[in-house]
Structure formats: structure tokens, C-alpha cells
Amino acid sequence: MDLSFLLILSLPTSVQYAIAGLFLLLVAGSVAERILASRMEAGAHRELRQRINSWWIMVGILLVVLIVGRGASLVFFAVLSFLALREFFSILPVRHTDRRVILALYLMIPVHYYWISLEWYGVFIIFIPVYLFLFIPFALLMLGETKGFIRSATSYQWAVMTTVFAISHVAYLLILPAERNPAGGPIGLVLYLLFLTQFNDVAQYVWGKTLGKRKIVPKISPNKTWAGFVGGVATTMVLAMLLAPWLTPLSMSEGLLAGLLIGVAGFVGDLTVSATKRDLGIKDTGQLIPGHGGILDRIDSLMYTAPLFFHYLYYLKY
């Protein structure tokens, strides 16, 4: 029997159902794309096809590393943080003199994930927000360049906080004791967070396109409407409530609040990256993911939902 199949069978039943559900959604998306092919303009259909194909690849890679084990998953999220940070630096107006500091920030990524592998929560939670927060301006001062100092220090700190510290909370979910979540184990927690974060983006888009008229912040994101926001958050709350007993140790009422956190935080994360792109005068943060843009375009919501969901769950159950 194939090893991958045996690994899937070793997962909790609810996680197996969740994986099957994800593949059914991808199949449905692919079928819908074929049906809509003749009704859409060539450019729009090409983008839709690219988006769906990219989703197949992203979901496939994620499930493989989660199923293989904790070590592979930690390496995956460390690489994701590196790619996201690198992309962030590629769109920032970086000073030439800061190259050594930026190299040091790249090198701290495996150090940060090493604390996670040791299950050392105390160091994990302060390494970037405290020690790196203090290190960055000090390292810049040692370069002897004062022009652009404030902009460099604050933008580098923010870049590391969002792309490394925030995203690493997803990885730390895999370190939490499995016995505290017999329903879905660590993988169930990750699937719950990632699926609801992405579902929230889609739900807010659909509600906005269907009923949206009154815009929230048109100068930042013209497509964001109150109907999209409220409808998306409400839908996410209901789904989070229903999925909570299956994949997490949360009750249905606790899952409802988790859905509220994910819905609102995802909205704020999306807006924050949109504001960043408008400030820099760019459409996408990169071109790595066909149909989606860059890494930051895809994880913008997750940068806000991951730490909020993690600490909500950690406070209640761990």
C-alpha cells in the first residue's frame, strides 16, 4: 500500500474528511471554470484558470508537507516566511547600505523557527517583538547612515513582524499538544485556520459583488463594501461554529467567536496590504503565483488572522 495513503489513514477521521472536502471544492472550481469558459472574455477566463490551477498546486503542497510530518511542515513555513520577507524587501525602497542588516534578518528566520521546534514558547513570543525590534535600529545605527533611518527601521520591523512572526503562529499550531485536540490534532487546527481565512476572503468578495453598494474605504480598496464585510464575516462565523467541534477543541460558541476574529482580522490584513501597494504605486507585490500575484497578495489576510486565532485558542485551551 502506498505510504502517502497510509499516512492519510493515520490522521484523525475529521481531518480526512476535511482533506476530501478541500479536493471536492477544487474539483468543483475546475468544473465551474470549464463551464464558464465560453461565457467569459479571454483575459478574464485565463486569469480564472490560472487562479484555480495555482490553488491546486498550493493546496497540494500544503497537504503533502502537513501529512509528511512536523519537521517538513516547519521547514515549509520557514521557507514561506523567507519568500514573503524577500518579496516585501523587493517592493520597499531599500537603502544600499542596509544590505548586511537585511542579510541578518534573513538569517534570523531559521533561528526563530528553531525556537518553535523546541516548543519554547517563552522565547518564541519575544524573540522578534522584543529582541529583533531592538536589534534592527541598533544594527542600522552601526552603518553610520542617518538619512532614511526612521523609514528603514520601522519598515524593516513591520516587514519581519508580518511575514515571519505573524506567519510563524501557523507553524506553532503544529507544536501544540495533540492530546488537547483529539478531534483534529495539530493538522486540524492548521486546516481550520487556513480554510476559514481563505473562505472569508471569498465570502466577502461574493457578498460584495452581490449586494455591495456602500464602499468602506474607496481610496484604499474600491471593491470593499459594507455588505461584503458584514456578509462575509457572518458567513465565516457560521462556518467556523460548525467546523469547530470537528477540527478544534473549541465549542460551537467558541468557534463562533473564532469566526468573528478571523473574519474581521482577514478584512484588516487585506486592506493593510492594499494600502501598502497603493502607497508604493504597484498593482501586485509579485508574480510568483499565477493568477494571484505575489506571496504577500495571498497571505495578506493570514498575517492578521494567524496570531489572533493562535492566542485566542492558546488562552482558552492550552
C-alpha positions in Angstrom: 0.0 0.0 0.0 1.2 3.5 -0.9 3.0 5.2 2.0 1.1 8.5 1.5 -2.2 6.7 1.7 -1.1 5.1 5.0 -0.1 8.5 6.3 -3.5 9.9 5.4 -5.3 6.9 7.1 -3.3 7.6 10.3 -4.8 11.1 10.5 -8.0 11.8 12.6 -11.2 10.9 10.7 -12.3 14.6 10.8 -9.1 15.7 9.1 -9.5 13.0 6.4 -13.0 14.4 5.7 -11.6 17.9 5.7 -8.9 16.9 3.1 -11.6 15.2 1.0 -13.7 18.3 1.2 -10.9 20.5 0.0 -10.3 18.3 -3.0 -14.1 18.4 -3.8 -14.0 22.2 -3.7 -11.1 22.2 -6.1 -12.8 19.8 -8.4 -15.9 22.0 -8.3 -13.9 25.0 -9.1 -12.2 23.3 -12.1 -15.6 22.2 -13.4 -17.1 25.7 -13.0 -14.1 27.1 -14.9 -14.8 24.8 -17.8 -18.5 25.7 -17.8 -17.8 29.4 -17.7 -15.1 29.3 -20.4 -17.5 30.2 -23.3 -19.2 32.9 -21.3 -16.2 34.9 -20.2 -13.8 37.2 -22.0 -10.5 35.5 -22.9 -8.4 37.6 -20.5 -10.8 37.0 -17.5 -11.1 33.3 -18.2 -7.3 33.0 -18.5 -6.9 34.6 -15.1 -9.6 32.4 -13.6 -7.9 29.3 -14.9 -4.5 30.4 -13.6 -6.1 31.1 -10.2 -7.7 27.6 -10.0 -4.5 25.8 -11.2 -2.5 27.7 -8.6 -4.9 26.7 -5.9 -4.4 23.0 -6.9 -0.7 23.4 -6.5 -0.8 25.4 -3.3 -3.3 23.1 -1.6 -1.4 20.0 -2.8 2.0 21.2 -1.5 0.4 22.2 1.8 -1.3 18.9 2.4 1.8 16.9 1.4 4.1 18.7 4.0 1.4 18.5 6.7 0.9 14.8 6.1 4.7 14.0 5.9 5.2 15.4 9.4 6.1 18.3 11.8 9.6 18.7 10.6 8.7 19.1 6.9 5.9 21.5 7.9 8.2 23.7 9.9 10.6 23.9 7.0 7.8 24.8 4.7 6.5 27.7 6.8 10.1 28.9 7.4 10.6 29.0 3.6 7.2 30.7 3.2 8.4 33.4 5.7 11.6 33.8 3.8 9.9 34.2 0.4 7.4 36.6 1.9 10.1 38.7 3.6 12.2 38.7 0.4 9.2 39.9 -1.6 8.5 42.6 1.0 12.1 43.9 0.7 11.8 43.8 -3.1 8.9 46.3 -3.1 10.3 48.6 -0.4 12.7 51.5 -1.1 15.7 49.8 0.5 18.9 51.7 1.1 22.0 50.3 -0.5 23.9 50.5 2.9 21.3 48.2 4.6 22.3 45.0 2.7 24.1 43.5 5.7 21.2 44.2 8.0 18.8 42.6 5.6 21.0 39.5 5.4 20.9 39.3 9.2 17.1 39.4 9.1 17.0 36.5 6.6 19.4 34.5 8.8 17.2 35.0 11.9 14.3 33.1 10.2 15.7 29.6 10.9 16.6 30.8 14.4 13.1 31.8 15.1 11.6 28.6 13.7 14.2 26.7 15.8 12.5 28.0 18.9 9.3 26.6 17.6 10.8 23.2 17.0 12.0 23.2 20.6 8.4 24.1 21.8 10.0 27.0 23.6 7.0 29.3 23.8 8.7 31.9 26.1 11.5 32.7 23.6 9.2 32.3 20.5 6.9 35.0 21.8 9.6 37.6 22.5 12.4 36.9 20.0 11.1 39.1 17.2 8.8 41.5 19.1 11.5 42.4 21.6 15.0 41.3 20.7 14.8 41.9 16.9 12.8 45.0 17.5 15.7 46.4 19.4 18.4 44.9 17.2 17.2 46.4 13.9 17.6 50.1 14.8 20.9 49.3 16.6 22.3 47.5 13.5 21.2 50.4 11.2 22.9 52.9 13.5 26.2 50.9 13.2 26.1 51.5 9.5 26.6 55.2 10.2 23.9 56.4 7.7 21.2 58.7 9.1 19.3 59.7 6.0 16.1 57.5 5.8 16.9 55.9 9.2 13.4 56.1 10.7 11.7 54.8 7.5 14.2 51.9 7.2 13.9 50.9 10.9 10.1 51.0 11.0 9.5 49.4 7.7 12.0 46.5 8.4 10.4 45.9 11.8 7.0 45.8 10.3 8.1 43.5 7.5 9.6 41.0 9.9 6.6 41.1 12.2 4.1 40.4 9.5 6.0 38.0 7.2 7.9 36.0 9.9 6.4 36.4 13.4 2.8 36.5 12.3 3.0 33.6 9.9 5.0 31.5 12.3 1.9 31.3 14.5 0.5 28.9 11.9 3.6 26.7 12.4 3.3 26.8 16.2 -0.2 25.3 15.9 1.6 22.1 14.8 3.6 22.1 18.0 0.6 22.3 20.4 -0.1 19.0 22.3 -2.2 16.7 20.1 -4.0 15.2 23.1 -5.6 18.6 23.8 -7.4 18.3 20.4 -8.5 14.7 19.9 -11.0 15.8 17.2 -8.5 17.1 14.7 -5.0 17.1 16.2 -2.5 19.8 15.2 -3.3 19.4 11.4 -6.9 20.1 12.2 -6.0 23.4 13.7 -4.0 24.5 10.7 -6.7 23.4 8.2 -9.3 25.2 10.3 -7.4 28.5 10.3 -6.2 28.4 6.7 -9.5 27.3 5.2 -11.6 29.9 7.2 -9.1 32.7 6.3 -9.3 32.0 2.6 -13.1 31.3 2.8 -13.6 34.7 4.4 -11.8 36.4 1.5 -14.1 34.6 -1.0 -17.3 35.2 1.1 -16.6 38.9 1.4 -16.0 39.1 -2.3 -19.2 37.3 -3.2 -21.4 39.3 -0.8 -19.8 42.5 -2.0 -20.4 41.7 -5.7 -24.0 40.5 -5.0 -25.3 43.2 -2.6 -22.4 45.7 -2.1 -23.2 49.3 -2.8 -21.8 51.4 0.0 -18.0 51.4 0.0 -16.0 51.4 3.2 -12.6 52.9 2.2 -12.7 53.6 -1.6 -9.3 55.3 -1.7 -7.7 52.1 -0.4 -9.8 49.3 -1.9 -12.7 50.4 -4.1 -14.2 46.9 -4.1 -14.6 46.7 -0.3 -18.3 47.3 0.7 -20.2 47.2 4.0 -22.4 44.4 2.6 -19.3 42.4 1.6 -17.7 42.9 5.0 -20.8 42.1 7.1 -22.0 39.3 4.9 -18.5 37.7 4.7 -17.8 37.9 8.4 -21.3 36.5 9.3 -20.8 33.6 6.9 -17.4 32.9 8.2 -18.7 32.9 11.8 -21.4 30.3 10.9 -18.9 28.0 9.2 -16.4 28.4 12.0 -19.0 27.5 14.5 -20.0 24.3 12.6 -16.4 23.2 11.9 -15.0 23.9 15.4 -16.1 20.6 17.1 -14.8 18.7 14.1 -11.3 20.2 13.8 -10.5 22.0 17.1 -11.0 21.7 20.8 -13.4 24.7 20.7 -17.1 24.5 21.4 -19.6 25.8 18.9 -20.0 29.1 20.8 -16.2 29.5 21.0 -15.9 28.7 17.3 -18.5 31.4 16.6 -16.1 34.0 18.2 -13.1 32.5 16.4 -15.0 33.1 13.2 -15.6 36.7 14.2 -11.9 37.2 14.9 -10.8 35.6 11.6 -13.4 37.5 9.6 -12.5 40.9 10.9 -8.8 40.3 11.1 -8.8 38.9 7.5 -10.5 42.1 6.3 -7.9 44.3 8.1 -5.0 42.3 6.7 -6.3 42.5 3.2 -6.8 46.3 3.5 -3.4 46.8 5.0 -1.5 45.2 2.1 -3.8 47.1 -0.3 -2.8 50.3 1.4 0.8 49.3 1.1 0.6 48.7 -2.6 -1.2 52.0 -3.2 1.4 53.8 -1.2 4.2 52.2 -3.3 2.2 52.6 -6.6 2.1 48.9 -7.5 -0.7 46.5 -8.5 0.7 43.3 -7.1 3.5 42.5 -4.7 5.0 40.0 -7.1 4.3 37.5 -9.8 5.3 34.2 -8.2 1.7 32.8 -8.1 0.0 32.9 -11.5 -3.5 34.5 -11.2 -2.9 35.7 -7.6 0.2 37.9 -7.8 2.8 37.6 -5.1 3.2 35.8 -1.8 2.0 38.9 0.1 -1.1 39.1 -2.1 -2.0 35.6 -1.0 -1.1 35.7 2.7 -2.2 39.3 3.5 -5.2 38.1 5.5 -3.3 35.3 7.2 -0.8 37.7 8.6 -3.5 39.1 10.8 -5.7 36.0 11.4 -2.9 33.7 12.4 -1.6 35.4 15.6 -5.1 36.4 16.7 -6.6 32.9 16.3 -3.5 31.3 17.8 -3.6 33.4 21.0 -7.4 33.1 21.3 -7.0 29.3 21.1 -4.0 29.2 23.3 -5.7 31.2 26.0 -8.8 29.1 26.1 -7.4 25.6 25.7 -3.7 25.4 26.3 
